[in-house]
Amino acid sequence: MNEFTRFTFYPVTGWHIGPLSDHRALVLQFGYLDPTASREHPPQETLFFGLTIEMAKELVSNLSDQIDYVEKNGAKH
């Protein structure tokens, strides 16, 4: 079993992100492909998610750590 068959994942096609008016927060929405839909089906969009500035900074840090890991260790076949 390879990593892609352990769980269903939804490839991200893009995102919208911006400040939440009158708050120290951001909103984030992802576009994604539904792996169970036909290839002709257009990308879907999530609801808008709210993140505090602290959460957004932690997300950036976590993403950076994971990018560094993948770049150093390469793809495993």
PDB file of N, H, CA, C and O in Angstrom:
ATOM      1  N   MET A   1       0.849  -1.174   0.000  1.00  0.00           N
ATOM      2  CA  MET A   1       0.000   0.000   0.000  1.00  0.00           C
ATOM      3  C   MET A   1       0.895   1.238   0.000  1.00  0.00           C
ATOM      4  O   MET A   1       1.798   1.361   0.828  1.00  0.00           O
ATOM      5  N   ASN A   2       0.639   2.148  -0.931  1.00  0.00           N
ATOM      6  H   ASN A   2      -0.094   2.048  -1.603  1.00  0.00           H
ATOM      7  CA  ASN A   2       1.420   3.379  -0.910  1.00  0.00           C
ATOM      8  C   ASN A   2       0.676   4.463  -0.131  1.00  0.00           C
ATOM      9  O   ASN A   2      -0.472   4.276   0.272  1.00  0.00           O
ATOM     10  N   GLU A   3       1.330   5.569   0.070  1.00  0.00           N
ATOM     11  H   GLU A   3       2.263   5.721  -0.257  1.00  0.00           H
ATOM     12  CA  GLU A   3       0.772   6.637   0.899  1.00  0.00           C
ATOM     13  C   GLU A   3      -0.530   7.191   0.326  1.00  0.00           C
ATOM     14  O   GLU A   3      -1.378   7.667   1.080  1.00  0.00           O
ATOM     15  N   PHE A   4      -0.701   7.137  -0.997  1.00  0.00           N
ATOM     16  H   PHE A   4      -0.012   6.751  -1.610  1.00  0.00           H
ATOM     17  CA  PHE A   4      -1.887   7.703  -1.614  1.00  0.00           C
ATOM     18  C   PHE A   4      -3.118   6.829  -1.458  1.00  0.00           C
ATOM     19  O   PHE A   4      -4.223   7.285  -1.754  1.00  0.00           O
ATOM     20  N   THR A   5      -2.971   5.598  -1.008  1.00  0.00           N
ATOM     21  H   THR A   5      -2.074   5.228  -0.768  1.00  0.00           H
ATOM     22  CA  THR A   5      -4.139   4.734  -0.832  1.00  0.00           C
ATOM     23  C   THR A   5      -4.528   4.576   0.636  1.00  0.00           C
ATOM     24  O   THR A   5      -5.506   3.896   0.944  1.00  0.00           O
ATOM     25  N   ARG A   6      -3.782   5.189   1.532  1.00  0.00           N
ATOM     26  H   ARG A   6      -2.987   5.742   1.282  1.00  0.00           H
ATOM     27  CA  ARG A   6      -4.109   5.082   2.954  1.00  0.00           C
ATOM     28  C   ARG A   6      -5.324   5.915   3.342  1.00  0.00           C
ATOM     29  O   ARG A   6      -6.036   5.579   4.288  1.00  0.00           O
ATOM     30  N   PHE A   7      -5.558   6.996   2.617  1.00  0.00           N
ATOM     31  H   PHE A   7      -4.980   7.269   1.848  1.00  0.00           H
ATOM     32  CA  PHE A   7      -6.690   7.862   2.912  1.00  0.00           C
ATOM     33  C   PHE A   7      -7.038   8.646   1.653  1.00  0.00           C
ATOM     34  O   PHE A   7      -6.220   8.784   0.743  1.00  0.00           O
ATOM     35  N   THR A   8      -8.255   9.151   1.620  1.00  0.00           N
ATOM     36  H   THR A   8      -8.919   9.038   2.359  1.00  0.00           H
ATOM     37  CA  THR A   8      -8.672   9.990   0.501  1.00  0.00           C
ATOM     38  C   THR A   8      -8.213  11.413   0.764  1.00  0.00           C
ATOM     39  O   THR A   8      -8.449  11.961   1.841  1.00  0.00           O
ATOM     40  N   PHE A   9      -7.555  12.011  -0.226  1.00  0.00           N
ATOM     41  H   PHE A   9      -7.363  11.566  -1.101  1.00  0.00           H
ATOM     42  CA  PHE A   9      -7.183  13.412  -0.059  1.00  0.00           C
ATOM     43  C   PHE A   9      -7.710  14.211  -1.243  1.00  0.00           C
ATOM     44  O   PHE A   9      -7.977  13.659  -2.310  1.00  0.00           O
ATOM     45  N   TYR A  10      -7.851  15.481  -1.048  1.00  0.00           N
ATOM     46  H   TYR A  10      -7.634  15.930  -0.181  1.00  0.00           H
ATOM     47  CA  TYR A  10      -8.452  16.389  -2.012  1.00  0.00           C
ATOM     48  C   TYR A  10      -7.383  17.382  -2.479  1.00  0.00           C
ATOM     49  O   TYR A  10      -7.016  18.285  -1.727  1.00  0.00           O
ATOM     50  N   PRO A  11      -6.882  17.230  -3.700  1.00  0.00           N
ATOM     51  CA  PRO A  11      -5.837  18.143  -4.177  1.00  0.00           C
ATOM     52  C   PRO A  11      -6.321  19.596  -4.194  1.00  0.00           C
ATOM     53  O   PRO A  11      -7.398  19.896  -4.708  1.00  0.00           O
ATOM     54  N   VAL A  12      -5.524  20.474  -3.635  1.00  0.00           N
ATOM     55  H   VAL A  12      -4.648  20.230  -3.218  1.00  0.00           H
ATOM     56  CA  VAL A  12      -5.843  21.897  -3.595  1.00  0.00           C
ATOM     57  C   VAL A  12      -5.512  22.519  -4.944  1.00  0.00           C
ATOM     58  O   VAL A  12      -4.447  22.272  -5.511  1.00  0.00           O
ATOM     59  N   THR A  13      -6.437  23.329  -5.450  1.00  0.00           N
ATOM     60  H   THR A  13      -7.302  23.530  -4.990  1.00  0.00           H
ATOM     61  CA  THR A  13      -6.246  23.993  -6.743  1.00  0.00           C
ATOM     62  C   THR A  13      -5.953  25.475  -6.593  1.00  0.00           C
ATOM     63  O   THR A  13      -5.564  26.134  -7.557  1.00  0.00           O
ATOM     64  N   GLY A  14      -6.135  25.998  -5.401  1.00  0.00           N
ATOM     65  H   GLY A  14      -6.451  25.463  -4.618  1.00  0.00           H
ATOM     66  CA  GLY A  14      -5.887  27.417  -5.150  1.00  0.00           C
ATOM     67  C   GLY A  14      -6.527  27.832  -3.847  1.00  0.00           C
ATOM     68  O   GLY A  14      -7.055  27.000  -3.110  1.00  0.00           O
ATOM     69  N   TRP A  15      -6.479  29.114  -3.564  1.00  0.00           N
ATOM     70  H   TRP A  15      -6.049  29.790  -4.162  1.00  0.00           H
ATOM     71  CA  TRP A  15      -7.062  29.612  -2.327  1.00  0.00           C
ATOM     72  C   TRP A  15      -7.312  31.108  -2.431  1.00  0.00           C
ATOM     73  O   TRP A  15      -6.753  31.807  -3.276  1.00  0.00           O
ATOM     74  N   HIS A  16      -8.175  31.566  -1.535  1.00  0.00           N
ATOM     75  H   HIS A  16      -8.629  30.999  -0.849  1.00  0.00           H
ATOM     76  CA  HIS A  16      -8.441  32.988  -1.337  1.00  0.00           C
ATOM     77  C   HIS A  16      -8.132  33.259   0.120  1.00  0.00           C
ATOM     78  O   HIS A  16      -8.541  32.506   1.003  1.00  0.00           O
ATOM     79  N   ILE A  17      -7.403  34.345   0.367  1.00  0.00           N
ATOM     80  H   ILE A  17      -7.070  34.956  -0.351  1.00  0.00           H
ATOM     81  CA  ILE A  17      -7.065  34.686   1.742  1.00  0.00           C
ATOM     82  C   ILE A  17      -7.053  36.200   1.887  1.00  0.00           C
ATOM     83  O   ILE A  17      -6.641  36.918   0.976  1.00  0.00           O
ATOM     84  N   GLY A  18      -7.501  36.671   3.024  1.00  0.00           N
ATOM     85  H   GLY A  18      -7.836  36.088   3.764  1.00  0.00           H
ATOM     86  CA  GLY A  18      -7.502  38.106   3.260  1.00  0.00           C
ATOM     87  C   GLY A  18      -7.863  38.417   4.693  1.00  0.00           C
ATOM     88  O   GLY A  18      -8.246  37.531   5.457  1.00  0.00           O
ATOM     89  N   PRO A  19      -7.738  39.685   5.054  1.00  0.00           N
ATOM     90  CA  PRO A  19      -8.048  40.089   6.426  1.00  0.00           C
ATOM     91  C   PRO A  19      -9.545  40.047   6.688  1.00  0.00           C
ATOM     92  O   PRO A  19     -10.353  40.292   5.792  1.00  0.00           O
ATOM     93  N   LEU A  20      -9.897  39.737   7.905  1.00  0.00           N
ATOM     94  H   LEU A  20      -9.241  39.538   8.633  1.00  0.00           H
ATOM     95  CA  LEU A  20     -11.289  39.769   8.343  1.00  0.00           C
ATOM     96  C   LEU A  20     -11.527  41.168   8.909  1.00  0.00           C
ATOM     97  O   LEU A  20     -10.930  41.547   9.917  1.00  0.00           O
ATOM     98  N   SER A  21     -12.387  41.918   8.266  1.00  0.00           N
ATOM     99  H   SER A  21     -12.872  41.611   7.447  1.00  0.00           H
ATOM    100  CA  SER A  21     -12.630  43.317   8.648  1.00  0.00           C
ATOM    101  C   SER A  21     -12.939  43.453  10.134  1.00  0.00           C
ATOM    102  O   SER A  21     -13.704  42.681  10.711  1.00  0.00           O
ATOM    103  N   ASP A  22     -12.320  44.457  10.723  1.00  0.00           N
ATOM    104  H   ASP A  22     -11.699  45.084  10.255  1.00  0.00           H
ATOM    105  CA  ASP A  22     -12.547  44.809  12.133  1.00  0.00           C
ATOM    106  C   ASP A  22     -12.080  43.749  13.128  1.00  0.00           C
ATOM    107  O   ASP A  22     -12.496  43.771  14.286  1.00  0.00           O
ATOM    108  N   HIS A  23     -11.228  42.829  12.699  1.00  0.00           N
ATOM    109  H   HIS A  23     -10.890  42.811  11.758  1.00  0.00           H
ATOM    110  CA  HIS A  23     -10.690  41.801  13.594  1.00  0.00           C
ATOM    111  C   HIS A  23      -9.206  41.603  13.296  1.00  0.00           C
ATOM    112  O   HIS A  23      -8.741  41.875  12.189  1.00  0.00           O
ATOM    113  N   ARG A  24      -8.475  41.128  14.294  1.00  0.00           N
ATOM    114  H   ARG A  24      -8.853  40.907  15.193  1.00  0.00           H
ATOM    115  CA  ARG A  24      -7.085  40.727  14.057  1.00  0.00           C
ATOM    116  C   ARG A  24      -7.109  39.273  13.622  1.00  0.00           C
ATOM    117  O   ARG A  24      -6.673  38.380  14.348  1.00  0.00           O
ATOM    118  N   ALA A  25      -7.628  39.056  12.419  1.00  0.00           N
ATOM    119  H   ALA A  25      -7.981  39.782  11.829  1.00  0.00           H
ATOM    120  CA  ALA A  25      -7.804  37.692  11.933  1.00  0.00           C
ATOM    121  C   ALA A  25      -7.804  37.688  10.405  1.00  0.00           C
ATOM    122  O   ALA A  25      -7.919  38.724   9.751  1.00  0.00           O
ATOM    123  N   LEU A  26      -7.671  36.482   9.872  1.00  0.00           N
ATOM    124  H   LEU A  26      -7.578  35.640  10.403  1.00  0.00           H
ATOM    125  CA  LEU A  26      -7.707  36.277   8.430  1.00  0.00           C
ATOM    126  C   LEU A  26      -8.802  35.284   8.104  1.00  0.00           C
ATOM    127  O   LEU A  26      -9.204  34.480   8.944  1.00  0.00           O
ATOM    128  N   VAL A  27      -9.280  35.351   6.871  1.00  0.00           N
ATOM    129  H   VAL A  27      -8.954  36.004   6.188  1.00  0.00           H
ATOM    130  CA  VAL A  27     -10.173  34.309   6.372  1.00  0.00           C
ATOM    131  C   VAL A  27      -9.446  33.599   5.243  1.00  0.00           C
ATOM    132  O   VAL A  27      -8.666  34.200   4.504  1.00  0.00           O
ATOM    133  N   LEU A  28      -9.721  32.299   5.126  1.00  0.00           N
ATOM    134  H   LEU A  28     -10.355  31.810   5.726  1.00  0.00           H
ATOM    135  CA  LEU A  28      -9.043  31.453   4.154  1.00  0.00           C
ATOM    136  C   LEU A  28     -10.054  30.494   3.550  1.00  0.00           C
ATOM    137  O   LEU A  28     -10.828  29.856   4.264  1.00  0.00           O
ATOM    138  N   GLN A  29     -10.037  30.400   2.227  1.00  0.00           N
ATOM    139  H   GLN A  29      -9.408  30.918   1.648  1.00  0.00           H
ATOM    140  CA  GLN A  29     -10.902  29.464   1.511  1.00  0.00           C
ATOM    141  C   GLN A  29     -10.038  28.719   0.505  1.00  0.00           C
ATOM    142  O   GLN A  29      -9.237  29.326  -0.206  1.00  0.00           O
ATOM    143  N   PHE A  30     -10.204  27.406   0.447  1.00  0.00           N
ATOM    144  H   PHE A  30     -10.855  26.913   1.025  1.00  0.00           H
ATOM    145  CA  PHE A  30      -9.466  26.582  -0.502  1.00  0.00           C
ATOM    146  C   PHE A  30     -10.349  26.169  -1.662  1.00  0.00           C
ATOM    147  O   PHE A  30     -11.542  25.918  -1.492  1.00  0.00           O
ATOM    148  N   GLY A  31      -9.754  26.100  -2.840  1.00  0.00           N
ATOM    149  H   GLY A  31      -8.784  26.303  -2.978  1.00  0.00           H
ATOM    150  CA  GLY A  31     -10.357  25.427  -3.974  1.00  0.00           C
ATOM    151  C   GLY A  31      -9.750  24.031  -4.006  1.00  0.00           C
ATOM    152  O   GLY A  31      -8.575  23.869  -3.677  1.00  0.00           O
ATOM    153  N   TYR A  32     -10.523  23.017  -4.395  1.00  0.00           N
ATOM    154  H   TYR A  32     -11.478  23.149  -4.662  1.00  0.00           H
ATOM    155  CA  TYR A  32     -10.010  21.659  -4.389  1.00  0.00           C
ATOM    156  C   TYR A  32     -10.737  20.805  -5.414  1.00  0.00           C
ATOM    157  O   TYR A  32     -11.824  21.145  -5.879  1.00  0.00           O
ATOM    158  N   LEU A  33     -10.111  19.692  -5.753  1.00  0.00           N
ATOM    159  H   LEU A  33      -9.227  19.415  -5.375  1.00  0.00           H
ATOM    160  CA  LEU A  33     -10.728  18.711  -6.632  1.00  0.00           C
ATOM    161  C   LEU A  33     -11.280  17.575  -5.791  1.00  0.00           C
ATOM    162  O   LEU A  33     -10.624  17.092  -4.868  1.00  0.00           O
ATOM    163  N   ASP A  34     -12.479  17.159  -6.114  1.00  0.00           N
ATOM    164  H   ASP A  34     -13.012  17.552  -6.864  1.00  0.00           H
ATOM    165  CA  ASP A  34     -13.098  16.025  -5.442  1.00  0.00           C
ATOM    166  C   ASP A  34     -12.669  14.760  -6.173  1.00  0.00           C
ATOM    167  O   ASP A  34     -13.041  14.572  -7.331  1.00  0.00           O
ATOM    168  N   PRO A  35     -11.891  13.881  -5.524  1.00  0.00           N
ATOM    169  CA  PRO A  35     -11.385  12.690  -6.211  1.00  0.00           C
ATOM    170  C   PRO A  35     -12.483  11.707  -6.613  1.00  0.00           C
ATOM    171  O   PRO A  35     -12.242  10.817  -7.429  1.00  0.00           O
ATOM    172  N   THR A  36     -13.683  11.855  -6.054  1.00  0.00           N
ATOM    173  H   THR A  36     -13.879  12.578  -5.392  1.00  0.00           H
ATOM    174  CA  THR A  36     -14.768  10.947  -6.413  1.00  0.00           C
ATOM    175  C   THR A  36     -15.621  11.493  -7.555  1.00  0.00           C
ATOM    176  O   THR A  36     -16.489  10.787  -8.069  1.00  0.00           O
ATOM    177  N   ALA A  37     -15.384  12.738  -7.955  1.00  0.00           N
ATOM    178  H   ALA A  37     -14.679  13.311  -7.537  1.00  0.00           H
ATOM    179  CA  ALA A  37     -16.165  13.359  -9.031  1.00  0.00           C
ATOM    180  C   ALA A  37     -15.535  13.048 -10.382  1.00  0.00           C
ATOM    181  O   ALA A  37     -14.361  12.687 -10.466  1.00  0.00           O
ATOM    182  N   SER A  38     -16.327  13.192 -11.431  1.00  0.00           N
ATOM    183  H   SER A  38     -17.280  13.486 -11.362  1.00  0.00           H
ATOM    184  CA  SER A  38     -15.804  12.970 -12.785  1.00  0.00           C
ATOM    185  C   SER A  38     -14.780  14.047 -13.119  1.00  0.00           C
ATOM    186  O   SER A  38     -14.779  15.121 -12.518  1.00  0.00           O
ATOM    187  N   ARG A  39     -13.922  13.757 -14.065  1.00  0.00           N
ATOM    188  H   ARG A  39     -13.922  12.884 -14.553  1.00  0.00           H
ATOM    189  CA  ARG A  39     -12.860  14.708 -14.450  1.00  0.00           C
ATOM    190  C   ARG A  39     -13.423  16.018 -14.988  1.00  0.00           C
ATOM    191  O   ARG A  39     -12.759  17.052 -14.918  1.00  0.00           O
ATOM    192  N   GLU A  40     -14.634  15.983 -15.521  1.00  0.00           N
ATOM    193  H   GLU A  40     -15.174  15.143 -15.577  1.00  0.00           H
ATOM    194  CA  GLU A  40     -15.250  17.198 -16.072  1.00  0.00           C
ATOM    195  C   GLU A  40     -15.802  18.106 -14.982  1.00  0.00           C
ATOM    196  O   GLU A  40     -16.103  19.272 -15.238  1.00  0.00           O
ATOM    197  N   HIS A  41     -15.936  17.578 -13.765  1.00  0.00           N
ATOM    198  H   HIS A  41     -15.691  16.631 -13.557  1.00  0.00           H
ATOM    199  CA  HIS A  41     -16.500  18.335 -12.653  1.00  0.00           C
ATOM    200  C   HIS A  41     -15.541  19.457 -12.270  1.00  0.00           C
ATOM    201  O   HIS A  41     -14.355  19.197 -12.070  1.00  0.00           O
ATOM    202  N   PRO A  42     -16.019  20.695 -12.163  1.00  0.00           N
ATOM    203  CA  PRO A  42     -15.118  21.806 -11.823  1.00  0.00           C
ATOM    204  C   PRO A  42     -14.616  21.719 -10.383  1.00  0.00           C
ATOM    205  O   PRO A  42     -15.210  21.021  -9.561  1.00  0.00           O
ATOM    206  N   PRO A  43     -13.531  22.421 -10.075  1.00  0.00           N
ATOM    207  CA  PRO A  43     -13.046  22.449  -8.692  1.00  0.00           C
ATOM    208  C   PRO A  43     -14.134  22.962  -7.744  1.00  0.00           C
ATOM    209  O   PRO A  43     -14.962  23.794  -8.115  1.00  0.00           O
ATOM    210  N   GLN A  44     -14.111  22.453  -6.531  1.00  0.00           N
ATOM    211  H   GLN A  44     -13.438  21.777  -6.229  1.00  0.00           H
ATOM    212  CA  GLN A  44     -15.034  22.867  -5.480  1.00  0.00           C
ATOM    213  C   GLN A  44     -14.342  23.917  -4.616  1.00  0.00           C
ATOM    214  O   GLN A  44     -13.136  24.133  -4.731  1.00  0.00           O
ATOM    215  N   GLU A  45     -15.117  24.563  -3.755  1.00  0.00           N
ATOM    216  H   GLU A  45     -16.097  24.387  -3.661  1.00  0.00           H
ATOM    217  CA  GLU A  45     -14.545  25.513  -2.802  1.00  0.00           C
ATOM    218  C   GLU A  45     -15.063  25.196  -1.405  1.00  0.00           C
ATOM    219  O   GLU A  45     -16.223  24.824  -1.225  1.00  0.00           O
ATOM    220  N   THR A  46     -14.183  25.349  -0.424  1.00  0.00           N
ATOM    221  H   THR A  46     -13.241  25.651  -0.571  1.00  0.00           H
ATOM    222  CA  THR A  46     -14.566  25.151   0.967  1.00  0.00           C
ATOM    223  C   THR A  46     -15.339  26.360   1.465  1.00  0.00           C
ATOM    224  O   THR A  46     -15.470  27.366   0.767  1.00  0.00           O
ATOM    225  N   LEU A  47     -15.841  26.247   2.666  1.00  0.00           N
ATOM    226  H   LEU A  47     -15.734  25.431   3.233  1.00  0.00           H
ATOM    227  CA  LEU A  47     -16.356  27.410   3.369  1.00  0.00           C
ATOM    228  C   LEU A  47     -15.171  28.317   3.685  1.00  0.00           C
ATOM    229  O   LEU A  47     -14.021  27.906   3.528  1.00  0.00           O
ATOM    230  N   PHE A  48     -15.433  29.526   4.123  1.00  0.00           N
ATOM    231  H   PHE A  48     -16.367  29.860   4.251  1.00  0.00           H
ATOM    232  CA  PHE A  48     -14.352  30.394   4.577  1.00  0.00           C
ATOM    233  C   PHE A  48     -13.998  30.015   6.010  1.00  0.00           C
ATOM    234  O   PHE A  48     -14.874  29.890   6.865  1.00  0.00           O
ATOM    235  N   PHE A  49     -12.710  29.834   6.259  1.00  0.00           N
ATOM    236  H   PHE A  49     -11.998  29.935   5.564  1.00  0.00           H
ATOM    237  CA  PHE A  49     -12.216  29.507   7.592  1.00  0.00           C
ATOM    238  C   PHE A  49     -11.585  30.757   8.195  1.00  0.00           C
ATOM    239  O   PHE A  49     -10.890  31.502   7.504  1.00  0.00           O
ATOM    240  N   GLY A  50     -11.824  30.983   9.471  1.00  0.00           N
ATOM    241  H   GLY A  50     -12.388  30.377  10.032  1.00  0.00           H
ATOM    242  CA  GLY A  50     -11.230  32.118  10.169  1.00  0.00           C
ATOM    243  C   GLY A  50     -10.034  31.681  10.995  1.00  0.00           C
ATOM    244  O   GLY A  50     -10.083  30.673  11.701  1.00  0.00           O
ATOM    245  N   LEU A  51      -8.965  32.448  10.899  1.00  0.00           N
ATOM    246  H   LEU A  51      -8.926  33.267  10.326  1.00  0.00           H
ATOM    247  CA  LEU A  51      -7.758  32.170  11.684  1.00  0.00           C
ATOM    248  C   LEU A  51      -7.325  33.442  12.394  1.00  0.00           C
ATOM    249  O   LEU A  51      -7.297  34.521  11.801  1.00  0.00           O
ATOM    250  N   THR A  52      -6.987  33.301  13.678  1.00  0.00           N
ATOM    251  H   THR A  52      -7.010  32.425  14.159  1.00  0.00           H
ATOM    252  CA  THR A  52      -6.379  34.444  14.362  1.00  0.00           C
ATOM    253  C   THR A  52      -5.003  34.671  13.741  1.00  0.00           C
ATOM    254  O   THR A  52      -4.471  33.799  13.054  1.00  0.00           O
ATOM    255  N   ILE A  53      -4.444  35.827  13.984  1.00  0.00           N
ATOM    256  H   ILE A  53      -4.876  36.535  14.542  1.00  0.00           H
ATOM    257  CA  ILE A  53      -3.097  36.122  13.473  1.00  0.00           C
ATOM    258  C   ILE A  53      -2.094  35.115  14.034  1.00  0.00           C
ATOM    259  O   ILE A  53      -1.190  34.676  13.323  1.00  0.00           O
ATOM    260  N   GLU A  54      -2.251  34.752  15.304  1.00  0.00           N
ATOM    261  H   GLU A  54      -2.985  35.109  15.882  1.00  0.00           H
ATOM    262  CA  GLU A  54      -1.339  33.783  15.927  1.00  0.00           C
ATOM    263  C   GLU A  54      -1.461  32.416  15.241  1.00  0.00           C
ATOM    264  O   GLU A  54      -0.454  31.754  14.989  1.00  0.00           O
ATOM    265  N   MET A  55      -2.687  31.999  14.943  1.00  0.00           N
ATOM    266  H   MET A  55      -3.505  32.536  15.148  1.00  0.00           H
ATOM    267  CA  MET A  55      -2.890  30.722  14.258  1.00  0.00           C
ATOM    268  C   MET A  55      -2.285  30.764  12.856  1.00  0.00           C
ATOM    269  O   MET A  55      -1.674  29.791  12.413  1.00  0.00           O
ATOM    270  N   ALA A  56      -2.452  31.878  12.165  1.00  0.00           N
ATOM    271  H   ALA A  56      -2.948  32.668  12.525  1.00  0.00           H
ATOM    272  CA  ALA A  56      -1.904  32.016  10.814  1.00  0.00           C
ATOM    273  C   ALA A  56      -0.377  31.928  10.844  1.00  0.00           C
ATOM    274  O   ALA A  56       0.224  31.290   9.980  1.00  0.00           O
ATOM    275  N   LYS A  57       0.243  32.557  11.824  1.00  0.00           N
ATOM    276  H   LYS A  57      -0.245  33.075  12.526  1.00  0.00           H
ATOM    277  CA  LYS A  57       1.705  32.478  11.960  1.00  0.00           C
ATOM    278  C   LYS A  57       2.148  31.043  12.232  1.00  0.00           C
ATOM    279  O   LYS A  57       3.150  30.586  11.683  1.00  0.00           O
ATOM    280  N   GLU A  58       1.404  30.332  13.079  1.00  0.00           N
ATOM    281  H   GLU A  58       0.589  30.703  13.525  1.00  0.00           H
ATOM    282  CA  GLU A  58       1.738  28.937  13.374  1.00  0.00           C
ATOM    283  C   GLU A  58       1.568  28.070  12.133  1.00  0.00           C
ATOM    284  O   GLU A  58       2.371  27.168  11.894  1.00  0.00           O
ATOM    285  N   LEU A  59       0.535  28.334  11.347  1.00  0.00           N
ATOM    286  H   LEU A  59      -0.118  29.066  11.542  1.00  0.00           H
ATOM    287  CA  LEU A  59       0.330  27.604  10.093  1.00  0.00           C
ATOM    288  C   LEU A  59       1.495  27.831   9.144  1.00  0.00           C
ATOM    289  O   LEU A  59       1.992  26.880   8.541  1.00  0.00           O
ATOM    290  N   VAL A  60       1.935  29.068   9.002  1.00  0.00           N
ATOM    291  H   VAL A  60       1.531  29.840   9.492  1.00  0.00           H
ATOM    292  CA  VAL A  60       3.087  29.378   8.145  1.00  0.00           C
ATOM    293  C   VAL A  60       4.316  28.624   8.629  1.00  0.00           C
ATOM    294  O   VAL A  60       5.052  28.057   7.821  1.00  0.00           O
ATOM    295  N   SER A  61       4.547  28.610   9.933  1.00  0.00           N
ATOM    296  H   SER A  61       3.950  29.071  10.590  1.00  0.00           H
ATOM    297  CA  SER A  61       5.692  27.905  10.506  1.00  0.00           C
ATOM    298  C   SER A  61       5.605  26.399  10.231  1.00  0.00           C
ATOM    299  O   SER A  61       6.584  25.778   9.817  1.00  0.00           O
ATOM    300  N   ASN A  62       4.426  25.824  10.466  1.00  0.00           N
ATOM    301  H   ASN A  62       3.630  26.329  10.802  1.00  0.00           H
ATOM    302  CA  ASN A  62       4.243  24.385  10.227  1.00  0.00           C
ATOM    303  C   ASN A  62       4.431  24.042   8.765  1.00  0.00           C
ATOM    304  O   ASN A  62       5.072  23.042   8.444  1.00  0.00           O
ATOM    305  N   LEU A  63       3.884  24.853   7.873  1.00  0.00           N
ATOM    306  H   LEU A  63       3.364  25.666   8.134  1.00  0.00           H
ATOM    307  CA  LEU A  63       4.073  24.618   6.436  1.00  0.00           C
ATOM    308  C   LEU A  63       5.549  24.702   6.057  1.00  0.00           C
ATOM    309  O   LEU A  63       6.042  23.875   5.290  1.00  0.00           O
ATOM    310  N   SER A  64       6.248  25.688   6.585  1.00  0.00           N
ATOM    311  H   SER A  64       5.848  26.360   7.208  1.00  0.00           H
ATOM    312  CA  SER A  64       7.687  25.829   6.305  1.00  0.00           C
ATOM    313  C   SER A  64       8.468  24.611   6.780  1.00  0.00           C
ATOM    314  O   SER A  64       9.352  24.122   6.077  1.00  0.00           O
ATOM    315  N   ASP A  65       8.142  24.122   7.970  1.00  0.00           N
ATOM    316  H   ASP A  65       7.424  24.519   8.541  1.00  0.00           H
ATOM    317  CA  ASP A  65       8.813  22.928   8.498  1.00  0.00           C
ATOM    318  C   ASP A  65       8.572  21.728   7.586  1.00  0.00           C
ATOM    319  O   ASP A  65       9.503  20.977   7.294  1.00  0.00           O
ATOM    320  N   GLN A  66       7.350  21.542   7.141  1.00  0.00           N
ATOM    321  H   GLN A  66       6.594  22.151   7.378  1.00  0.00           H
ATOM    322  CA  GLN A  66       7.027  20.398   6.273  1.00  0.00           C
ATOM    323  C   GLN A  66       7.676  20.532   4.900  1.00  0.00           C
ATOM    324  O   GLN A  66       8.127  19.538   4.331  1.00  0.00           O
ATOM    325  N   ILE A  67       7.729  21.739   4.366  1.00  0.00           N
ATOM    326  H   ILE A  67       7.362  22.547   4.828  1.00  0.00           H
ATOM    327  CA  ILE A  67       8.405  21.976   3.084  1.00  0.00           C
ATOM    328  C   ILE A  67       9.884  21.640   3.223  1.00  0.00           C
ATOM    329  O   ILE A  67      10.450  20.960   2.367  1.00  0.00           O
ATOM    330  N   ASP A  68      10.509  22.112   4.294  1.00  0.00           N
ATOM    331  H   ASP A  68      10.050  22.664   4.989  1.00  0.00           H
ATOM    332  CA  ASP A  68      11.928  21.807   4.531  1.00  0.00           C
ATOM    333  C   ASP A  68      12.155  20.307   4.609  1.00  0.00           C
ATOM    334  O   ASP A  68      13.119  19.795   4.039  1.00  0.00           O
ATOM    335  N   TYR A  69      11.279  19.599   5.308  1.00  0.00           N
ATOM    336  H   TYR A  69      10.496  20.014   5.771  1.00  0.00           H
ATOM    337  CA  TYR A  69      11.417  18.150   5.446  1.00  0.00           C
ATOM    338  C   TYR A  69      11.346  17.465   4.083  1.00  0.00           C
ATOM    339  O   TYR A  69      12.192  16.635   3.752  1.00  0.00           O
ATOM    340  N   VAL A  70      10.345  17.814   3.308  1.00  0.00           N
ATOM    341  H   VAL A  70       9.657  18.489   3.577  1.00  0.00           H
ATOM    342  CA  VAL A  70      10.183  17.181   1.991  1.00  0.00           C
ATOM    343  C   VAL A  70      11.353  17.515   1.083  1.00  0.00           C
ATOM    344  O   VAL A  70      11.841  16.646   0.361  1.00  0.00           O
ATOM    345  N   GLU A  71      11.810  18.758   1.107  1.00  0.00           N
ATOM    346  H   GLU A  71      11.413  19.464   1.694  1.00  0.00           H
ATOM    347  CA  GLU A  71      12.941  19.141   0.254  1.00  0.00           C
ATOM    348  C   GLU A  71      14.224  18.414   0.656  1.00  0.00           C
ATOM    349  O   GLU A  71      15.031  18.076  -0.211  1.00  0.00           O
ATOM    350  N   LYS A  72      14.426  18.171   1.930  1.00  0.00           N
ATOM    351  H   LYS A  72      13.771  18.446   2.634  1.00  0.00           H
ATOM    352  CA  LYS A  72      15.634  17.486   2.393  1.00  0.00           C
ATOM    353  C   LYS A  72      15.570  15.975   2.176  1.00  0.00           C
ATOM    354  O   LYS A  72      16.587  15.342   1.893  1.00  0.00           O
ATOM    355  N   ASN A  73      14.384  15.403   2.308  1.00  0.00           N
ATOM    356  H   ASN A  73      13.557  15.918   2.538  1.00  0.00           H
ATOM    357  CA  ASN A  73      14.247  13.953   2.237  1.00  0.00           C
ATOM    358  C   ASN A  73      13.755  13.430   0.900  1.00  0.00           C
ATOM    359  O   ASN A  73      13.809  12.228   0.638  1.00  0.00           O
ATOM    360  N   GLY A  74      13.275  14.330   0.055  1.00  0.00           N
ATOM    361  H   GLY A  74      13.231  15.306   0.267  1.00  0.00           H
ATOM    362  CA  GLY A  74      12.821  13.911  -1.263  1.00  0.00           C
ATOM    363  C   GLY A  74      11.603  13.013  -1.202  1.00  0.00           C
ATOM    364  O   GLY A  74      11.129  12.644  -0.128  1.00  0.00           O
ATOM    365  N   ALA A  75      11.112  12.673  -2.372  1.00  0.00           N
ATOM    366  H   ALA A  75      11.497  12.973  -3.245  1.00  0.00           H
ATOM    367  CA  ALA A  75       9.952  11.785  -2.472  1.00  0.00           C
ATOM    368  C   ALA A  75      10.390  10.349  -2.237  1.00  0.00           C
ATOM    369  O   ALA A  75      11.438   9.917  -2.718  1.00  0.00           O
ATOM    370  N   LYS A  76       9.584   9.628  -1.501  1.00  0.00           N
ATOM    371  H   LYS A  76       8.733   9.979  -1.110  1.00  0.00           H
ATOM    372  CA  LYS A  76       9.863   8.215  -1.264  1.00  0.00           C
ATOM    373  C   LYS A  76       9.005   7.398  -2.214  1.00  0.00           C
ATOM    374  O   LYS A  76       7.802   7.634  -2.321  1.00  0.00           O
ATOM    375  N   HIS A  77       9.601   6.450  -2.895  1.00  0.00           N
ATOM    376  H   HIS A  77      10.579   6.258  -2.808  1.00  0.00           H
ATOM    377  CA  HIS A  77       8.869   5.631  -3.870  1.00  0.00           C
ATOM    378  C   HIS A  77       8.609   4.250  -3.330  1.00  0.00           C
ATOM    379  O   HIS A  77       8.004   3.424  -4.014  1.00  0.00           O
TER     380      HIS A  77
END
